[in-house]
Amino acid sequence: LAKSFVSAMSGDFSSTTRKSTKTSWLVYMLKAGYGHMKASVVDYLELLSNLTVVDYILDEDASPTPVDIELYQLSKEEIFSEVESLKYLITAMVCLEDSEKERVSVARIIQRVLD
């Protein structure tokens, strides 16, 4: 689960000078001129911040086992680390409306990036 998410977190885009740069699709969406795309990034970061072990096991009626909890924590750590390592994420957030900046600034995943 985490591997597929993490590998999709950033893309590889080549410029005309044959130089490869790695920039996240999240950054591209934040820099886009469309408000709904920027709001979707904020929603996504809030969603990542608020995931629980129950979301991880995908069964609201099941009680998480110790293995589920451990795997969830490992996946969450990997996802948070990947977001933490994204280039230009925080600087791209300057493009957000003030209300969106307030929402994203309290998301746990962004708090970790800022720490």
C-alpha positions as CSV (number, residue, x, y, z in Angstrom):
1,L,0.0,0.0,0.0
2,A,2.6,2.6,1.0
3,K,5.0,1.6,-1.7
4,S,2.5,2.4,-4.5
5,F,1.5,5.6,-2.8
6,V,5.0,6.7,-2.2
7,S,6.2,5.9,-5.7
8,A,3.3,8.0,-7.1
9,M,4.1,10.9,-4.8
10,S,6.7,12.5,-7.2
11,G,7.2,12.3,-10.9
12,D,10.2,12.4,-13.1
13,F,10.0,15.1,-15.7
14,S,12.7,15.8,-18.3
15,S,13.4,19.3,-19.5
16,T,14.7,20.2,-23.0
17,T,18.3,20.4,-21.7
18,R,18.2,16.6,-21.0
19,K,18.4,17.4,-17.3
20,S,16.0,15.4,-15.1
21,T,14.3,17.1,-12.2
22,K,12.0,15.5,-9.7
23,T,9.1,17.6,-8.6
24,S,5.9,16.4,-7.0
25,W,2.5,16.5,-8.7
26,L,1.3,18.1,-5.4
27,V,3.7,21.1,-6.1
28,Y,2.4,21.4,-9.7
29,M,-1.2,21.4,-8.5
30,L,-0.4,24.1,-5.9
31,K,1.3,26.3,-8.5
32,A,-1.6,25.9,-10.9
33,G,-3.9,28.9,-11.3
34,Y,-7.0,27.0,-10.5
35,G,-8.4,27.4,-7.0
36,H,-10.2,24.0,-7.0
37,M,-6.9,22.2,-7.7
38,K,-5.2,24.0,-4.9
39,A,-8.0,23.2,-2.5
40,S,-7.8,19.5,-3.6
41,V,-4.1,19.4,-2.5
42,V,-5.1,20.8,0.9
43,D,-7.9,18.2,1.2
44,Y,-5.5,15.5,0.3
45,L,-2.9,16.6,2.9
46,E,-5.6,16.8,5.5
47,L,-6.7,13.3,4.6
48,L,-3.2,11.9,4.9
49,S,-2.9,13.6,8.2
50,N,-6.1,12.2,9.6
51,L,-5.7,8.5,8.4
52,T,-6.1,5.9,11.2
53,V,-5.2,2.3,11.5
54,V,-8.9,1.5,10.7
55,D,-8.5,3.3,7.4
56,Y,-5.4,1.2,6.8
57,I,-7.1,-2.1,7.3
58,L,-10.1,-1.0,5.4
59,D,-12.6,-2.7,7.7
60,E,-14.5,-0.5,10.1
61,D,-15.9,-3.5,11.9
62,A,-12.6,-5.2,12.6
63,S,-10.4,-4.6,15.6
64,P,-6.8,-3.8,14.5
65,T,-4.3,-6.5,15.5
66,P,-0.8,-5.6,16.8
67,V,0.5,-6.4,13.3
68,D,-2.0,-4.1,11.7
69,I,-1.0,-1.3,14.0
70,E,2.7,-1.9,13.3
71,L,2.2,-2.0,9.6
72,Y,0.1,1.1,9.7
73,Q,2.7,3.0,11.7
74,L,5.4,2.0,9.2
75,S,3.3,3.0,6.2
76,K,2.4,6.3,7.8
77,E,6.1,7.0,8.6
78,E,7.1,6.3,5.1
79,I,4.4,8.5,3.7
80,F,5.2,11.4,6.1
81,S,8.9,11.0,5.2
82,E,8.2,11.2,1.5
83,V,6.1,14.3,1.9
84,E,8.8,15.8,4.2
85,S,11.4,15.3,1.4
86,L,9.4,16.9,-1.4
87,K,11.1,19.9,-3.0
88,Y,9.3,23.2,-3.1
89,L,6.2,22.0,-1.3
90,I,6.3,24.7,1.3
91,T,7.2,27.5,-1.1
92,A,4.4,26.4,-3.4
93,M,2.0,26.8,-0.5
94,V,2.5,30.6,-0.8
95,C,0.1,30.4,-3.8
96,L,-2.7,29.3,-1.6
97,E,-5.6,31.5,-0.5
98,D,-5.3,32.6,3.2
99,S,-8.1,30.3,4.3
100,E,-6.3,27.3,2.6
101,K,-3.0,28.3,4.1
102,E,-4.7,28.2,7.6
103,R,-6.2,24.8,6.9
104,V,-3.0,23.2,5.6
105,S,-0.7,24.8,8.3
106,V,-2.5,22.8,11.0
107,A,-2.3,19.4,9.1
108,R,0.0,17.0,11.0
109,I,1.9,16.1,7.9
110,I,2.8,19.8,7.2
111,Q,3.5,20.4,10.9
112,R,6.1,17.6,10.6
113,V,7.6,19.2,7.4
114,L,7.8,22.6,9.3
115,D,9.5,21.0,12.3
